[in-house]
Amino acid sequence: MQAVSPSLSWSGHNQDLSSDTEGLKNCLLGFDSPVFAVREKANIRLSNSGELTSSNGKTSNLSGWLPPLPIGKFGDPSFCLTYGTRASYYAGGMANAIASEEMVIALAGQGLMGSFGSGGLSMERVLKAIKTIQAEIPDGPYLFNLLHNPFEPEMEQRTVEIYLENQVRTVEAAAYVRLTPAVVQYRAAGLSRGHSGEIYIENRIIAKISRREIALLFLHSAPDIILEELVKVGKISGEQAELAKHVPMADDITVEADSGGHTDNQPLVSLLPSIIALRDQVQKENSFSRPVRIGAGGGISTPDSALAAYMMGAAYIVTGSVNQACVESGASEHTRRILAQADMADVTMAPSADMFEMGARVQVLKKGSLFPMRAQKLYDLYTTHNSIEEIPASVKAELENKVFNRTMEEIWQETREFFTNRNPEQIAKAEQNPKKKMALIFRWYLGLSSRWSRDGVEDRKMDYQIWCGPSMGAFNEWVRGTYLEDFKNRHVADVAWQLLKGCAYRYRVQSLRLQGVSLPQEIEAYFPEPQK
Ligand SMILES: Cc1cc2nc3c(=O)[nH]c(=O)nc-3n(C[C@H](O)[C@H](O)[C@H](O)COP(=O)(O)O)c2cc1C
C-alpha cells in the first residue's frame, strides 16, 4: 500500500508529537481531531495538531494521516436521524424482560436504543413496561420486541393491539416465518399521506431475520390478501391499505448471524453481504423512496467484530449476549456472574421451549448447567415415544426424581392451570392427543428453566437455561484484566460506548496500517478504561 503523497508534509510544533505508548494511544483516541503520523529517522510519532503543507520538493516527513472520526459516525447516519440515537447501534430484545425497563432507559440516557424483551411476558407485564418506559423517556429512543407466535396467534395480535393503543412507535419484529395479519396491521395502521403527497410512516419495524426468504417478506410491501382482509374487518382504512403497497414492510432489517437464543448459526461474513445484495435487488425493482437499511447482529461484542460489521456495510449493529451480563439486565446475579466467566466455546445448541415440537433449537450456555443435556434427553424421548405412558418406568422415575422434582401428574395439573386462562384450546388438544400432552409436560421444564435463571432460583441452578452466544466469551476475553472483567461494573450503555470507541480506535490503527504506518504492537489493541 502506497503511503500518503510525497508532495504533502506535516508542519506543526515538534512538542506536539508523541512517541511514548501513552501519547500514541491518546492521539489515536483524540477522535475529534485529525491524526498525523510523522516520520523521524526510523521512528513514527503521532500528533493531533499541526497541518498538511506542500513538501515544496523536499523529502516529506509525513507517513500517513487520518481525518477526525466522531465515534458515533459508523453505519448509516439516517438510522440515527430516524430513531434519534447518537450511534447506529441498538441492544436487541431479550425475552422475559431480561432486556428490562432499566436497560432500555439506561441506554436512552446515553443516546442509544434498546428493545424491551416482551417475549414470554403476560400482557399486564408488557403494559407495565410500556408505562414505565414512556414515563421515563417519553421521547425515546426505545423499541419493543414483537415475536411471531405460530401456536398462539392471538398473543401476537394482542401484543400488537397493546402497542398500537399505547403509541409504541417502533418494534423489533422477530421469529417470523411468514407475515401475519398482526404485523401487517401494525405497519399499515401507522401510514398516512403528508401535505406534499409523501407517505408518512408512524409505526416503524426493525425486522430480525437469519434467512433470505424471510428477509424478502420484509423487503417487499405487505401482501394484498392480508391488507384486503384487514380493511374488511375494519382494522385499517382503505387508504392505509393503498399506502402500504408503496412502502416496504420494514424500515430496517437486522441480519442475525450466530447469536444467543434462537439462531440459525450462520456466519455474519456470509449472511450480511448476501442480504445487502438482496435488498439492492428488491430496491431496484421497487424504487421505494426510502430503501430498507440492513444492520447486523449475532457475534458482535468486541471492537473488531463491530468494525468488521460496519465495514461490510451494516447500517447499524446489534448486541444481545453481552447485555445480559450487565447490571441493568433482568437476569439474576448468579446468571450474570457465570456469563462473565464464559469462554467462547462454553455454548451449545439445545431444544427450545416455544417451538419444541418443531425441533427448533436455541443457543445456550453449557458451562455450569445441566440444562442442555437434560433438554436434549426430553426431546429425544419426545421423538421416540408417542405418550408419557410409553416411556420406560425407570426413565420416567429418574426424570421425576432428578430433573423435575415432581411427578408428571403434578406437572400436568400445573400445565392445565397455566393454560386454562391463557389458551384452553391447548389443553383440549392435549387431552385428545397423548403426544401433545407429553410435549406440554416437557415444555413445562423448558419454559420454567429460563425463568429460574432470570429469577435466580437457588435450588434450580443446575437447570438454568441461559441463552447465550459465543459473543459473550469473546467479550470476556477482550475485557479480561480491565475494570469490565467484573460483571458488577458492566453497565449496558458504557459497554456499548466502549465497543464503539474501540471500533473507532481499531479503524484508525487499520487505516494507518493501510498507509504503510506500523505502530508499536502494544498500542494496536484498544482495552476499555473507566470513562473519566
Ligand atoms: C438472553 C437472550 C434472550 C434473547 N431473547 C430474544 C427475544 O426474546 N426476542 C428477540 O428478538 N431476540 C432475542 N434474543 C436475541 C437478541 O435480541 C440479539 O439479537 C442477539 O443476542 C444478538 O446476538 P449476540 O447474542 O451474539 O449478541 C435474545 C438473546 C439473548 C442472549
Ligand as a Chemical Component Dictionary entry (heavy atoms), coordinates in Angstrom:
data_LIG
# 
_chem_comp.id                   LIG 
_chem_comp.type                 NON-POLYMER 
_chem_comp.pdbx_formal_charge   0 
_chem_comp.three_letter_code    LIG 
# 
loop_
_chem_comp_atom.comp_id 
_chem_comp_atom.atom_id 
_chem_comp_atom.alt_atom_id 
_chem_comp_atom.type_symbol 
_chem_comp_atom.charge 
_chem_comp_atom.model_Cartn_x 
_chem_comp_atom.model_Cartn_y 
_chem_comp_atom.model_Cartn_z 
_chem_comp_atom.pdbx_ordinal 
LIG C1  C1  C 0 -30.754 -13.921 26.808 1  
LIG C2  C2  C 0 -31.204 -13.646 25.410 2  
LIG C3  C3  C 0 -32.559 -13.586 25.133 3  
LIG C4  C4  C 0 -32.996 -13.252 23.861 4  
LIG N1  N1  N 0 -34.339 -13.143 23.627 5  
LIG C5  C5  C 0 -34.766 -12.635 22.447 6  
LIG C6  C6  C 0 -36.134 -12.352 22.254 7  
LIG O1  O1  O 0 -36.980 -12.594 23.115 8  
LIG N2  N2  N 0 -36.505 -11.786 21.079 9  
LIG C7  C7  C 0 -35.593 -11.488 20.106 10 
LIG O2  O2  O 0 -35.976 -10.934 19.084 11 
LIG N3  N3  N 0 -34.300 -11.784 20.245 12 
LIG C8  C8  C 0 -33.857 -12.326 21.406 13 
LIG N4  N4  N 0 -32.520 -12.544 21.593 14 
LIG C9  C9  C 0 -31.559 -12.146 20.537 15 
LIG C10 C10 C 0 -31.009 -10.725 20.800 16 
LIG O3  O3  O 0 -32.015 -9.754  20.701 17 
LIG C11 C11 C 0 -29.903 -10.349 19.800 18 
LIG O4  O4  O 0 -30.452 -10.285 18.510 19 
LIG C12 C12 C 0 -28.774 -11.349 19.804 20 
LIG O5  O5  O 0 -28.486 -11.730 21.127 21 
LIG C13 C13 C 0 -27.528 -10.766 19.160 22 
LIG O6  O6  O 0 -26.511 -11.730 19.106 23 
LIG P1  P1  P 0 -25.418 -11.944 20.277 24 
LIG O7  O7  O 0 -26.089 -12.750 21.319 25 
LIG O8  O8  O 0 -24.314 -12.676 19.617 26 
LIG O9  O9  O 0 -25.026 -10.586 20.752 27 
LIG C14 C14 C 0 -32.058 -12.982 22.832 28 
LIG C15 C15 C 0 -30.690 -13.099 23.113 29 
LIG C16 C16 C 0 -30.263 -13.429 24.375 30 
LIG C17 C17 C 0 -28.784 -13.534 24.652 31 
# 
loop_
_chem_comp_bond.comp_id 
_chem_comp_bond.atom_id_1 
_chem_comp_bond.atom_id_2 
_chem_comp_bond.value_order 
_chem_comp_bond.pdbx_ordinal 
LIG C1  C2  SING 1  
LIG C2  C3  SING 2  
LIG C2  C16 DOUB 3  
LIG C3  C4  DOUB 4  
LIG C4  N1  SING 5  
LIG C4  C14 SING 6  
LIG N1  C5  DOUB 7  
LIG C5  C6  SING 8  
LIG C5  C8  SING 9  
LIG C6  O1  DOUB 10 
LIG C6  N2  SING 11 
LIG N2  C7  SING 12 
LIG C7  O2  DOUB 13 
LIG C7  N3  SING 14 
LIG N3  C8  DOUB 15 
LIG C8  N4  SING 16 
LIG N4  C9  SING 17 
LIG N4  C14 SING 18 
LIG C9  C10 SING 19 
LIG C10 O3  SING 20 
LIG C10 C11 SING 21 
LIG C11 O4  SING 22 
LIG C11 C12 SING 23 
LIG C12 O5  SING 24 
LIG C12 C13 SING 25 
LIG C13 O6  SING 26 
LIG O6  P1  SING 27 
LIG P1  O7  DOUB 28 
LIG P1  O8  SING 29 
LIG P1  O9  SING 30 
LIG C14 C15 DOUB 31 
LIG C15 C16 SING 32 
LIG C16 C17 SING 33 
# 
